[in-house]
Amino acid sequence: MFKTLVWVMTFLLSLIGAPLVAGAHSNAAAIGTCYRAQGGSLELPVSGATGWAASAMPMYGAPVSGASIVLNLSPGQAFTIIEEYDIWWNVRLGYDGVSGWVLHRGCFINLPDVIPSIVFDITNAYGSLKHSYGYEIPNITRYALYDAWAFNYRLGRYEFIVPALYSTSMLIFEAQQAALADGNTIVIYEAFRPRATQQSVVSNLQGLMNNNANVRRAINAPPWSLNWFISTGISNHQRGVAFDVGLGRVIAQETRTSGAYIYTHITTHKRHVMPTLMHELSPLAVTFAYPVSSTCPNTWRAATPADSMTEGALLLQGYLTNVGFIPLASEWWHFNDPYGIRIANDARINGEFFTDAVYSKPPFGGDF
């Protein structure tokens, strides 16, 4: 109960923009460098951000092919990114651990560290919204499915932990830039989802189907089936290349600083009307009138939108697909990065780990 109260208080404070550490960041009078204006591909530099080895990988003593291996990292092992050099990250394990170089192609990065203007609301970390045909899913709905909330020293506040494949993070940043230009903001409800959580949702949803004929008929109503609403194998969420997102209208924002850089912080927003509540796992939430490929970049463009698609859902779809994401036919909120899927498959990322800690620091650049 105490942990829940702490989470609620800190989350409400973060929504209204109240600093949790004196001097941690500034308001509209903030002075600093705009990383985007310097040609950056993210809102803040990667230096100081938390990253993860998304699969087993070596950490080398130098950023060159054939360098000696310092350590073999296990899937989900967290580190602080010191700097980026070409296809490499110089990283340090924990706060004062071993340092070395990793190939960032197969790594996750913490999205709030590099795109803090996005509104993060990882509902599965405090009270899952997952339903099916309006029914609660036993052991899932209203439960915290994993830990993803910690104090982030880079931002000076408590914030969600939101891992995603590094290359995919750049796509979501471009989508957020387009949304902000229109006075909107992307709201991320989930990015990485641990494999164990995926399996738990599958098992409990199957249990609900077995005991509820209405849910069973809805999910199995042609042309849909269970796997359209929750992958029974390895989901793209485990690969770090899928997002469950909504859209909000920006009411108020301010400029804050992290290290030597400024960034946008959305203090107030109003969420657009969508076809259903987030994570309604049934045909009530379909994007299109019939299934289409979730891997082909263009097949979906000829598909007929579901009658339930709202103006807000179509606007959200535009922001994501314009930068290369593919919508999922069965969930209006779900978008896949097709290029990232190939990277994740090559790296054999399967999400068999949890990411419940961050080691983020302000992005001053270089060593720290």
C-alpha positions as CSV (number, residue, x, y, z in Angstrom):
1,M,0.0,0.0,0.0
2,F,2.8,2.4,0.9
3,K,4.6,1.8,-2.4
4,T,1.3,2.4,-4.3
5,L,0.8,5.8,-2.4
6,V,4.3,6.8,-3.2
7,W,3.8,6.0,-6.9
8,V,0.5,7.9,-7.1
9,M,2.0,11.0,-5.4
10,T,5.1,11.1,-7.5
11,F,3.2,10.4,-10.7
12,L,0.7,13.2,-10.0
13,L,3.6,15.6,-9.3
14,S,5.3,14.7,-12.5
15,L,2.1,15.3,-14.5
16,I,1.8,18.9,-13.1
17,G,5.5,19.5,-13.6
18,A,6.5,19.9,-10.0
19,P,10.2,19.4,-9.5
20,L,11.1,16.6,-7.1
21,V,14.7,17.7,-6.6
22,A,15.5,21.4,-6.1
23,G,17.4,22.7,-9.1
24,A,17.1,19.5,-11.0
25,H,15.5,21.3,-14.0
26,S,14.2,24.7,-14.9
27,N,11.0,26.3,-16.3
28,A,10.4,28.3,-19.5
29,A,13.4,30.5,-18.6
30,A,15.8,27.5,-18.9
31,I,19.1,28.2,-20.7
32,G,20.9,25.4,-22.5
33,T,21.6,23.8,-25.9
34,C,19.0,22.3,-28.1
35,Y,20.4,19.0,-29.2
36,R,18.0,18.7,-32.2
37,A,19.4,22.1,-33.5
38,Q,22.9,20.6,-33.3
39,G,21.7,17.8,-35.7
40,G,20.9,15.3,-33.0
41,S,18.6,12.4,-34.0
42,L,16.9,12.4,-30.5
43,E,15.7,15.1,-28.1
44,L,18.7,14.6,-25.7
45,P,22.1,13.0,-26.4
46,V,22.6,9.3,-25.5
47,S,25.5,10.1,-23.2
48,G,24.3,9.6,-19.7
49,A,21.2,7.5,-20.7
50,T,20.5,4.1,-19.5
51,G,20.8,1.2,-22.0
52,W,20.5,-2.5,-21.9
53,A,22.0,-5.5,-23.7
54,A,18.9,-6.8,-25.4
55,S,20.6,-10.2,-25.9
56,A,23.8,-11.9,-24.9
57,M,26.7,-9.8,-26.3
58,P,30.4,-9.2,-25.7
59,M,31.7,-5.9,-24.2
60,Y,35.0,-5.0,-25.9
61,G,38.0,-3.1,-24.7
62,A,38.1,-0.8,-27.7
63,P,35.6,0.2,-30.5
64,V,37.3,-1.9,-33.2
65,S,36.6,-5.2,-34.7
66,G,38.7,-7.9,-33.1
67,A,39.3,-6.0,-29.9
68,S,39.7,-8.1,-26.7
69,I,36.5,-9.0,-24.8
70,V,36.3,-7.4,-21.4
71,L,33.1,-9.1,-20.4
72,N,30.2,-11.1,-21.8
73,L,26.9,-9.3,-21.0
74,S,23.8,-11.2,-20.3
75,P,20.4,-10.3,-21.8
76,G,18.8,-7.4,-19.9
77,Q,22.1,-6.3,-18.3
78,A,21.8,-2.5,-17.7
79,F,24.5,0.1,-18.1
80,T,25.1,3.9,-18.4
81,I,26.0,5.1,-21.9
82,I,29.1,7.2,-21.7
83,E,29.4,8.2,-25.3
84,E,28.6,7.1,-28.9
85,Y,31.3,6.5,-31.5
86,D,30.1,5.3,-34.9
87,I,28.3,2.0,-34.4
88,W,29.6,1.7,-30.8
89,W,28.6,2.8,-27.4
90,N,31.1,3.2,-24.6
91,V,29.2,2.0,-21.5
92,R,29.7,1.5,-17.8
93,L,27.9,-1.2,-15.8
94,G,25.9,0.1,-12.9
95,Y,27.1,3.3,-11.2
96,D,30.8,2.4,-10.8
97,G,31.2,-0.8,-12.6
98,V,33.3,-2.1,-15.5
99,S,33.4,-0.1,-18.7
100,G,33.9,-1.1,-22.3
101,W,32.4,-0.9,-25.8
102,V,29.3,-2.6,-27.2
103,L,27.7,-2.6,-30.6
104,H,24.6,-0.5,-30.1
105,R,22.7,-2.1,-33.0
106,G,21.5,-4.8,-30.6
107,C,20.8,-2.6,-27.6
108,F,17.8,-1.0,-25.9
109,I,17.7,2.5,-24.6
110,N,15.5,4.2,-22.0
111,L,13.1,6.4,-23.9
112,P,12.4,9.0,-21.2
113,D,16.2,9.7,-21.2
114,V,16.3,10.7,-24.8
115,I,12.7,11.7,-25.7
116,P,11.4,13.3,-22.5
117,S,8.7,15.3,-24.3
118,I,6.7,12.2,-24.8
119,V,4.1,11.5,-22.1
120,F,4.7,8.0,-20.6
121,D,1.9,6.1,-18.9
122,I,3.0,2.5,-18.6
123,T,-0.3,1.2,-17.1
124,N,0.9,-2.4,-16.9
125,A,3.4,-1.2,-14.3
126,Y,0.8,-0.1,-11.8
127,G,-2.7,-1.2,-12.9
128,S,-3.2,-3.0,-16.2
129,L,-6.1,-1.8,-18.3
130,K,-6.2,-5.1,-20.3
131,H,-9.8,-6.3,-20.8
132,S,-11.4,-8.5,-23.4
133,Y,-14.8,-7.7,-24.8
134,G,-15.3,-5.5,-21.8
135,Y,-14.6,-8.2,-19.3
136,E,-11.7,-8.1,-16.8
137,I,-8.9,-10.7,-17.3
138,P,-8.3,-12.6,-14.1
139,N,-4.9,-11.8,-12.5
140,I,-4.2,-9.2,-15.2
141,T,-6.7,-6.4,-15.1
142,R,-5.9,-3.7,-12.5
143,Y,-2.7,-5.7,-11.5
144,A,0.9,-4.4,-11.8
145,L,2.4,-6.8,-14.2
146,Y,6.1,-5.7,-13.7
147,D,8.2,-3.0,-12.1
148,A,8.9,0.0,-14.4
149,W,9.0,3.1,-12.1
150,A,12.2,4.6,-10.6
151,F,13.8,7.9,-9.7
152,N,15.6,9.2,-12.8
153,Y,18.6,11.5,-11.9
154,R,18.9,12.6,-15.4
155,L,15.4,14.2,-15.3
156,G,15.3,14.9,-11.6
157,R,12.1,13.1,-11.0
158,Y,10.4,9.7,-10.8
159,E,9.6,8.4,-14.2
160,F,8.7,5.2,-16.0
161,I,11.4,2.9,-17.3
162,V,10.6,2.4,-21.0
163,P,13.2,0.4,-23.0
164,A,13.1,0.2,-26.8
165,L,15.5,-0.8,-29.5
166,Y,17.9,2.1,-30.2
167,S,17.1,2.5,-33.9
168,T,13.4,2.3,-33.1
169,S,13.7,5.1,-30.6
170,M,14.8,7.5,-33.4
171,L,11.6,6.7,-35.4
172,I,9.3,7.4,-32.4
173,F,11.2,10.7,-31.9
174,E,10.4,11.8,-35.4
175,A,6.7,10.9,-34.9
176,Q,6.7,13.0,-31.7
177,Q,8.3,15.9,-33.5
178,A,5.4,15.9,-36.0
179,A,2.8,15.6,-33.2
180,L,4.3,18.5,-31.3
181,A,4.3,20.6,-34.4
182,D,0.5,20.2,-34.5
183,G,0.1,20.8,-30.8
184,N,-0.2,17.2,-29.9
185,T,1.9,14.6,-28.0
186,I,2.3,10.9,-28.3
187,V,1.4,9.0,-25.1
188,I,3.3,5.7,-24.7
189,Y,1.4,3.1,-22.7
190,E,4.0,0.3,-23.4
191,A,7.1,-0.4,-25.3
192,F,9.2,-3.4,-24.0
193,R,7.1,-6.1,-22.4
194,P,9.0,-9.0,-20.6
195,R,8.4,-12.4,-22.0
196,A,7.1,-13.7,-18.7
197,T,4.5,-11.0,-18.7
198,Q,3.4,-11.9,-22.2
199,Q,3.0,-15.5,-21.2
200,S,1.0,-14.6,-18.2
201,V,-1.4,-12.5,-20.3
202,V,-1.8,-15.3,-22.8
203,S,-2.5,-17.9,-20.1
204,N,-5.1,-15.8,-18.2
205,L,-6.8,-14.6,-21.4
206,Q,-7.2,-18.2,-22.5
207,G,-8.6,-19.0,-19.0
208,L,-11.2,-16.2,-19.4
209,M,-12.1,-17.6,-22.9
210,N,-12.6,-21.1,-21.5
211,N,-15.0,-19.7,-18.8
212,N,-16.8,-17.0,-20.7
213,A,-18.6,-17.9,-23.9
214,N,-19.1,-14.2,-24.9
215,V,-15.3,-13.6,-24.9
216,R,-14.6,-16.9,-26.6
217,R,-17.1,-16.1,-29.4
218,A,-15.8,-12.5,-29.8
219,I,-12.1,-13.4,-30.1
220,N,-12.7,-16.4,-32.4
221,A,-15.2,-14.6,-34.6
222,P,-13.8,-14.8,-38.2
223,P,-11.6,-13.4,-39.6
224,W,-10.0,-12.8,-36.1
225,S,-8.4,-15.2,-33.7
226,L,-6.5,-15.2,-30.4
227,N,-3.1,-14.5,-31.8
228,W,-4.3,-11.2,-33.3
229,F,-5.0,-9.9,-29.8
230,I,-2.1,-11.3,-27.9
231,S,0.9,-13.1,-29.5
232,T,1.2,-16.6,-28.2
233,G,4.8,-16.7,-29.4
234,I,7.5,-13.9,-29.0
235,S,5.8,-10.6,-29.5
236,N,7.5,-7.5,-31.1
237,H,7.2,-6.0,-27.6
238,Q,9.8,-8.5,-26.4
239,R,12.0,-7.4,-29.3
240,G,11.7,-3.7,-28.3
241,V,10.3,-2.7,-31.7
242,A,6.6,-2.2,-30.9
243,F,4.7,0.6,-29.2
244,D,1.2,0.8,-27.7
245,V,0.4,4.5,-28.0
246,G,-2.3,7.1,-27.7
247,L,-2.4,10.8,-28.5
248,G,-2.9,13.8,-26.4
249,R,-3.6,17.5,-27.1
250,V,-1.0,19.7,-25.4
251,I,-2.6,22.1,-23.0
252,A,0.6,23.4,-21.4
253,Q,4.3,22.8,-21.6
254,E,7.6,24.1,-20.4
255,T,11.3,24.1,-21.2
256,R,13.5,22.2,-18.8
257,T,17.2,21.4,-18.6
258,S,19.2,18.2,-18.2
259,G,22.9,18.8,-17.9
260,A,23.8,21.3,-20.6
261,Y,20.7,20.6,-22.8
262,I,17.1,21.8,-22.9
263,Y,14.1,19.7,-23.6
264,T,10.3,20.0,-23.7
265,H,8.2,18.8,-20.8
266,I,4.4,18.4,-21.3
267,T,2.8,19.6,-18.0
268,T,-0.9,19.3,-19.1
269,H,-2.5,17.4,-21.9
270,K,-6.0,16.1,-22.9
271,R,-6.2,12.7,-24.5
272,H,-7.9,12.4,-27.9
273,V,-11.0,10.2,-28.1
274,M,-10.1,6.7,-29.3
275,P,-12.2,3.7,-30.5
276,T,-11.9,1.9,-27.1
277,L,-10.1,2.1,-23.9
278,M,-6.4,1.1,-24.2
279,H,-5.7,-2.6,-24.3
280,E,-9.2,-3.9,-25.1
281,L,-8.2,-7.3,-26.5
282,S,-11.1,-8.1,-28.8
283,P,-12.5,-7.1,-32.2
284,L,-14.0,-4.0,-30.6
285,A,-10.5,-2.4,-30.9
286,V,-9.6,-3.4,-34.5
287,T,-7.9,-0.9,-36.8
288,F,-9.1,-2.3,-40.1
289,A,-12.3,-4.2,-41.2
290,Y,-10.2,-7.3,-41.9
291,P,-6.7,-8.7,-41.1
292,V,-3.7,-7.4,-43.1
293,S,0.0,-8.1,-42.8
294,S,1.8,-6.5,-39.9
295,T,5.2,-6.9,-41.5
296,C,4.7,-5.5,-45.0
297,P,5.3,-1.8,-45.1
298,N,2.5,-1.0,-47.6
299,T,-0.2,-3.7,-47.6
300,W,-2.2,-1.9,-44.9
301,R,-2.6,1.2,-47.0
302,A,-5.2,-0.4,-49.2
303,A,-7.1,-1.8,-46.2
304,T,-10.6,-0.4,-45.2
305,P,-10.5,1.3,-41.8
306,A,-12.8,-0.1,-39.2
307,D,-16.1,1.9,-38.7
308,S,-15.0,2.5,-35.0
309,M,-11.8,4.3,-35.9
310,T,-12.0,7.9,-34.6
311,E,-10.5,11.1,-35.9
312,G,-7.9,10.9,-33.1
313,A,-7.0,7.3,-33.9
314,L,-6.5,8.2,-37.6
315,L,-4.4,11.2,-36.7
316,L,-2.2,9.0,-34.4
317,Q,-1.9,6.5,-37.2
318,G,-0.6,9.2,-39.6
319,Y,2.1,10.3,-37.2
320,L,3.4,6.8,-36.8
321,T,3.1,5.5,-40.3
322,N,4.6,8.6,-41.8
323,V,7.9,7.8,-40.2
324,G,7.9,4.1,-41.1
325,F,5.8,2.2,-38.5
326,I,3.2,-0.3,-39.5
327,P,-0.2,-0.4,-37.8
328,L,-1.5,-3.7,-36.4
329,A,-4.9,-4.6,-37.9
330,S,-6.4,-5.8,-34.6
331,E,-5.3,-3.0,-32.2
332,W,-5.6,0.7,-33.1
333,W,-2.9,1.5,-30.6
334,H,-0.2,-1.0,-31.7
335,F,2.6,-0.1,-34.2
336,N,5.6,-2.1,-35.4
337,D,9.0,-1.0,-36.7
338,P,9.7,-3.3,-39.6
339,Y,13.4,-2.4,-39.9
340,G,13.8,-2.9,-36.2
341,I,12.2,-6.4,-36.4
342,R,15.0,-7.5,-38.8
343,I,17.6,-6.1,-36.4
344,A,16.0,-7.8,-33.4
345,N,15.7,-11.2,-35.2
346,D,19.3,-11.0,-36.2
347,A,20.3,-10.3,-32.6
348,R,18.0,-13.1,-31.4
349,I,16.2,-10.8,-28.9
350,N,13.5,-12.6,-27.1
351,G,12.7,-10.5,-24.0
352,E,13.6,-13.2,-21.4
353,F,14.4,-10.6,-18.8
354,F,13.1,-7.6,-16.7
355,T,14.3,-4.0,-16.8
356,D,13.5,-2.6,-13.3
357,A,16.4,-0.2,-12.7
358,V,18.0,2.8,-14.4
359,Y,21.5,4.4,-14.1
360,S,20.8,7.6,-15.9
361,K,22.8,10.8,-15.5
362,P,22.7,14.3,-17.1
363,P,24.0,14.4,-20.6
364,F,27.1,16.5,-20.2
365,G,29.0,14.5,-22.8
366,G,32.2,12.5,-22.6
367,D,33.1,10.8,-19.3
368,F,31.5,11.7,-16.0
